[in-house]
Amino acid sequence: MTYHKLDPVELNNIAVQHLEHSNISVACKILATAVRLILNTPINYYSDSKISNYIRFQWSKVAYEINQAPNRNHIPGSTFMFSRAIILYDCCTTRKMTFQHLCSDAKTAIVYNAGLAFHLAAMENNDSTFLPKARTTYILSQTILRKASENGITSTLCFDYDFHVILLNNLGQTSYELVDYDASSYYFEKLFSNLNHIASRTISNNIFENSDMVGMTSNVIVDVPNAAPCA
């Protein structure tokens, strides 16, 4: 199969379907392939903004219940992660999108979904080896947006307040699980500064459910240790 000619939007949405049906390992493989292709494809900022006009985003309505994961052991402290993925829609009818024509927004969403899949795999299997992958991939998602902004790209996700809050929450969560308490405190402090603004918005402008707000709030009030525990 010629991977660079794959439809990245279709690949992403297939992976999201697997996440919604708790087929975490399959979603991880699909999204890992997508991330490799994204990293190996040069960015064309000249056409980026034009292409982004054809991309639409929708949050999955299915949130994976971490606390119900069959092999999940209880880890005290910070436990809430935002577990809904992003569905992409390519609204252009004149051509099929490939990884060579993928805009920064779409790349950011796909990379976020990969981070989420790794994060879910860690929680589902109680396997901490997935956590560094999850955190690195979340950070890569942030980096793609930042570089696009630095190159003058008008990005939809760059100005999506909710998306940045979700990244802060999940980065804080993965850092906490990795016993990187300095990083966890950094992300949760930034998250805390944003929650009051979110709570003040009208419901119609809020993608978060009440359980999301309760979960993120529980993360920011966790008493994070000052140092890693002794071996």
Secondary structure, DSSP 8 states (H G I E B T S, - for coil): --GGGS-HHHHHHHHHHHHHTT-HHHHHHHHHHHHHHHHTS---HHHHHHHHTTEEEEE-S----GGG-TT-----S--------EEEEE--SSS---GGG--HHHHHHHHHHHHHHHHHHHHHHT-TTHHHHHHHHHHHHHHHHHHHHHTT---TGGG-HHHHHHHHHHHHHHHHHTT-HHHHHHHHHHHHHHHHHHHHS-GGG----HHHHHHHHHHHTS---SS----
